[in-house]
Amino acid sequence: MALTADSKQHVEDVAEDVLAQLERTASAAKAKLGETASLTTDVLAGVNTLTSGSAIQRLREIDSQNRASYELLSREPAIARVVVEDEEGERETYYFCRGDQGMANLGVISYRAPIGRLASLPVGEEFRRPDGRELHVLERTQLRPAALPEGWDSRDTIVEAEAFGPITIESLRALLTEVTGEEVTEDILGQVLAEETVKANIIEGVRRSVITKMGLRDQPVLDQYQDEIFRLPLDKRLLILGPPGTGKTTTLIRRLGQKLDTAFLEEGEKRLVGSLGATQGVAHSDSWLMFTPTELLKQYLKEAFAREGVPASDLRIRTWHDYRRELARNAFGVLRTATGGGTFVLKDGVQSLNVEALARPTQWYSDFDAWQRNVYVQESRDAAVLLSQAASSEVRDLGSRLASILERASDGALASTFAALAAELPKVQALVSKLKEASDAKIKGALNLQLNRNRGFLDELARFLDGLQQTQVTDTDEADDLDTDEEEETATPRTGRAAALNAYMQAVRVQARSVAAKRSLSKTSRTGKIVEWLGDRTLTEADRAEVGASLLVQTSARRFTNPVKRYVDGIPKRYRAFRRQRQEDGTWYVKDGFEARDIHPLELDLVLLAILRAAGDLISKPNVLRDIDSPAWSSLQPFLGHFRNQILVDEATDFSPIQLACMAALAHPRLRSFFACGDFNQRLTTWGARSTDDLKWVFPDFDIKEITVSYRQSKQLNELARAMIRAVGGTEQHVSLPAHVDSNGVAPALLEYAAGEDVVAWLADRIREIYRFVGQLPSTAIFVNSEAEVAPVADALNTVLAEHNIQVIACREGQAVGQESNVRVFDVQHIKGLEFEAVFFVAIDRLAALHPELFDKYLYVGTTRAATYLGMTCEGAMPAAIESLRAHFGQDWQAPGSLQAGTEQ
């Protein structure tokens, strides 16, 4: 590029200033790292360690944060240089770094600071500093520092000033070396060659970088729209929508990095997160969760977080598949465990749902939640009525008061109902305790009678119980669920005499309650088998009636000993009753073909959401959170441990509205900080969110932002992607390519009527062409239609490419292995979220047959993984659904139109 003499001199001055600044900052950071003294050791001698443990811990944390900041600065001293001018005409130069703190004494400021927005503003924009001072951006330089043996350099530096448009400088160090060389070159040939070298080093516009490694693109400085989004307040419900390559995930990561550092929070935010941290015992920097749809994407997110200096362990970045099971099994007792408890067995393949449930998940959830709330209230009213009709006046009076409270209960005011019931709690507990003591005495009297007759009675019962565990007993039906003992939870012994005693007491209670309620006991259930074995070795008929009547009163009264716990913990069993009823109605579920204990993952999402929302709605009430240690609300305490200050979701449209609502329910009610990003055209699940209405159902006040500048794809692939959306009826997007960037590439390539060796040979030819064009092998992926095809395709390509020392790696189950220069083969299901310079699809016509519902999504997502080179093969002809795209393809990396209609081989 030909710059004016003044502009050329200015660029050289910028290069000198930048390289000097990089050296100063890196040297100062290394010096700090070399200092042996620390805050902790400085103050330790003067601090009473017995009384100031928390203070010392905080100092150690500061030490650790400082060291991490200095290490980052020593590797990457700055990412941007901005020159501004104020109203008085005074100029100032700012350098910005990536980490959470810079070195203010050297003029280096964290990009996360409010003034860091300058690094994202184009030349000519205005910026108001927090102190009110107006700044005009005169010049902006984006840096990519590189430490070389001979000193610091910055590669592919982008310089933009008012006097000239953006230019890309391959190497600042080479630029200065060339300047020196020109001064000492006396012969004409040397001068001509030096001029040519300078021209090659300075490129007009912004050059697209080649993707050389698999992962998420590094974008040190966001554009001004992304930057505006990531700086929004902490207590926002944000959703970023946009096509592939627009930096959605990068914006999400940058936002988290900033919001985790309390130094960049507003004063009110600092006080709030400090209060939440004190209550929950979790530091704000650790109080976050990010969800991603696949394990592979999870690994690359962790790498991207590491670049930002944000520690991201497997405890912080989770797949919903894993986290859902953990919550349901270990936290909320929805799934059965080996030690007992739990209601359901999770089975991915169970065919329980009909198409209506899959198509209308939010209506399905609303139906269940309204049903289970009504059932809970009605059962409580029935229990209160039963108490009000008891023989004892004391019990009748209590039942009348409870019935009066419940008559006033409404669907949306359960919190106030629970608060009113709490006033009766002491009387209820006293009644239950007195009645239980009397009924237990009767049952133990019957047991003592049997032991007097036979000292080995409990041993015989224990052996029978062991035999029951070895044989198949039918699952407890709904009626028996309602008849099980409803005492406060205690540790249940599993074997021996203690287990036999527990089983005897339980069985006799159930038998007596069944008699009093005039209901038959299921002979196929576990309890029914025990009662049958016991025969007449239980209560007398008269005692059975008396104890049964008392137990019915106890059961009714016990509904009010901890109504909040009963409401939340009872949701899984109420779901099973709901499902059985809706099955009979032919709504949401298929009629038969699965067991009552089996549950589909999408059903489990429904149950978890009901539990999380029930608890969250109560905890969101100020009086509940204030009194959460009181007996009325203490059962909600465990939920506090699941709340996080920030919840983030990548590829949000892969998740159903129910799943997203579950994640949203994990955001602390006092902050409700939720940040998600996605693209409806990239939805790779049949149950994923399909519209903004689905997302607004999660949060009515969702602030939805759209970003449309795609930084990944070439002009040809961007045009193909837009045409593909039109061809398959996707969501139309107004995608633009970044200004001043040379986005020209090559047409995608297509091979038809080919299989086996012909496909392998064609792939090998295209890969070798890319190698010759680029001068190295960039990041390359090949997508096949099943896990079984991964290894065979990799092995066949390895054989063909061996003479060029190009290695092809089989990435089984989506695992990334091998060197960055390897070609990788994946099952197509693992394509989400990654980007490559080159992408190949093998047998897309077979993909269309295998996944007719998601073929267009797979094709679109796979196509948009590629930055420059895209290749597709077909065993037959191009699928009819995308025949209209034929004009975009060539047979190799040529201009569109070079491809003739395939001829069958």
Stockholm file with secondary structure:
# STOCKHOLM 1.0

chainA/1-905         MALTADSKQHVEDVAEDVLAQLERTASAAKAKLGETASLTTDVLAGVNTLTSGSAIQRLREIDSQNRASYELLSREPAIARVVVEDEEGERETYYFCRGDQGMANLGVISYRAPIGRLASLPVGEEFRRPDGRELHVLERTQLRPAALPEGWDSRDTIVEAEAFGPITIESLRALLTEVTGEEVTEDILGQVLAEETVKANIIEGVRRSVITKMGLRDQPVLDQYQDEIFRLPLDKRLLILGPPGTGKTTTLIRRLGQKLDTAFLEEGEKRLVGSLGATQGVAHSDSWLMFTPTELLKQYLKEAFAREGVPASDLRIRTWHDYRRELARNAFGVLRTATGGGTFVLKDGVQSLNVEALARPTQWYSDFDAWQRNVYVQESRDAAVLLSQAASSEVRDLGSRLASILERASDGALASTFAALAAELPKVQALVSKLKEASDAKIKGALNLQLNRNRGFLDELARFLDGLQQTQVTDTDEADDLDTDEEEETATPRTGRAAALNAYMQAVRVQARSVAAKRSLSKTSRTGKIVEWLGDRTLTEADRAEVGASLLVQTSARRFTNPVKRYVDGIPKRYRAFRRQRQEDGTWYVKDGFEARDIHPLELDLVLLAILRAAGDLISKPNVLRDIDSPAWSSLQPFLGHFRNQILVDEATDFSPIQLACMAALAHPRLRSFFACGDFNQRLTTWGARSTDDLKWVFPDFDIKEITVSYRQSKQLNELARAMIRAVGGTEQHVSLPAHVDSNGVAPALLEYAAGEDVVAWLADRIREIYRFVGQLPSTAIFVNSEAEVAPVADALNTVLAEHNIQVIACREGQAVGQESNVRVFDVQHIKGLEFEAVFFVAIDRLAALHPELFDKYLYVGTTRAATYLGMTCEGAMPAAIESLRAHFGQDWQAPGSLQAGTEQ
#=GR chainA/1-905 SS CCCCHHHHHHHHHHHHHHHHHHHHHHHHHHHHHHCCCCHHHHHHTTSCTTTCHHHHHHHHHHHHHHHHHHHHHHHCCCSEEEEEEETTCCEEEEEEESSSCCBGGGTEEETTSGGGGGGGSCTTCEEECTTSCEEEEEEEEECCEEEETTEEEEEEEEEEESSSCCEEEEEHHHHHHHHHHHHHCCSHHHHHHHHHHHHHHEEESBCCCCCCSSBCCCCSSCCHHHHHHHTSCTTCEEEEECCTTSCHHHHHHHHHHHHHCGGGSCHHHHHHHHHHHHHHTCCGGGCEEEEESCHHHHHHHHHHHHHTTCCCCTTTEEEHHHHHHHIIIIISCCBCCTTSCCSBEECTTCCCBCHHHHHCHHHHHHHHHHHHHHHHHHHHHHHHHHHHTSSSHHHHHHHHHHHHHHHTCCTTCHHHHHHHHHTTHHHHHHHHHHHHHHHHHHHHHHHHHHHHHCTTHHHHHHHHHHHHHHSCCCCCCHHHHHHSCCSCCCCCCCSHHHHHHHHHHHHHHHHHHHHHHTCCCCTTSHHHHHHHHHTTSSCCHHHHHHHHHHHHHHHHHHTTTSHHHHHHHTHHHHHHHHHHHHHHHTSSBCSSSSCTTEECHHHHHHHHHHHHHHHHHHHTSHHHHHTTTSTTTGGGHHHHTTCBSEEEESSGGGSCHHHHHHHHTTBCTTTCCEEEEECGGGCCSTTSCCSHHHHHHHCTTCEEEECCBCSSCCHHHHHHHHHHHHHHTCCCCCCBCCTTBCCCCCCCEEECSCCTHHHHHHHHHHHHHHHHHHSSCCCEEEEESSHHHHHHHHHHHHHHHGGGTCCEEECGGGCCCSCTTSEEEEEGGGCTTCBEEEEEESCHHHHHHHCTTTHHHHHHHHHTTEEEEEEEECSSSCCGGGGGGGGGCBSSSSCTTCCCCCCCC
#=GC SS_cons         CCCCHHHHHHHHHHHHHHHHHHHHHHHHHHHHHHCCCCHHHHHHTTSCTTTCHHHHHHHHHHHHHHHHHHHHHHHCCCSEEEEEEETTCCEEEEEEESSSCCBGGGTEEETTSGGGGGGGSCTTCEEECTTSCEEEEEEEEECCEEEETTEEEEEEEEEEESSSCCEEEEEHHHHHHHHHHHHHCCSHHHHHHHHHHHHHHEEESBCCCCCCSSBCCCCSSCCHHHHHHHTSCTTCEEEEECCTTSCHHHHHHHHHHHHHCGGGSCHHHHHHHHHHHHHHTCCGGGCEEEEESCHHHHHHHHHHHHHTTCCCCTTTEEEHHHHHHHIIIIISCCBCCTTSCCSBEECTTCCCBCHHHHHCHHHHHHHHHHHHHHHHHHHHHHHHHHHHTSSSHHHHHHHHHHHHHHHTCCTTCHHHHHHHHHTTHHHHHHHHHHHHHHHHHHHHHHHHHHHHHCTTHHHHHHHHHHHHHHSCCCCCCHHHHHHSCCSCCCCCCCSHHHHHHHHHHHHHHHHHHHHHHTCCCCTTSHHHHHHHHHTTSSCCHHHHHHHHHHHHHHHHHHTTTSHHHHHHHTHHHHHHHHHHHHHHHTSSBCSSSSCTTEECHHHHHHHHHHHHHHHHHHHTSHHHHHTTTSTTTGGGHHHHTTCBSEEEESSGGGSCHHHHHHHHTTBCTTTCCEEEEECGGGCCSTTSCCSHHHHHHHCTTCEEEECCBCSSCCHHHHHHHHHHHHHHTCCCCCCBCCTTBCCCCCCCEEECSCCTHHHHHHHHHHHHHHHHHHSSCCCEEEEESSHHHHHHHHHHHHHHHGGGTCCEEECGGGCCCSCTTSEEEEEGGGCTTCBEEEEEESCHHHHHHHCTTTHHHHHHHHHTTEEEEEEEECSSSCCGGGGGGGGGCBSSSSCTTCCCCCCCC
//
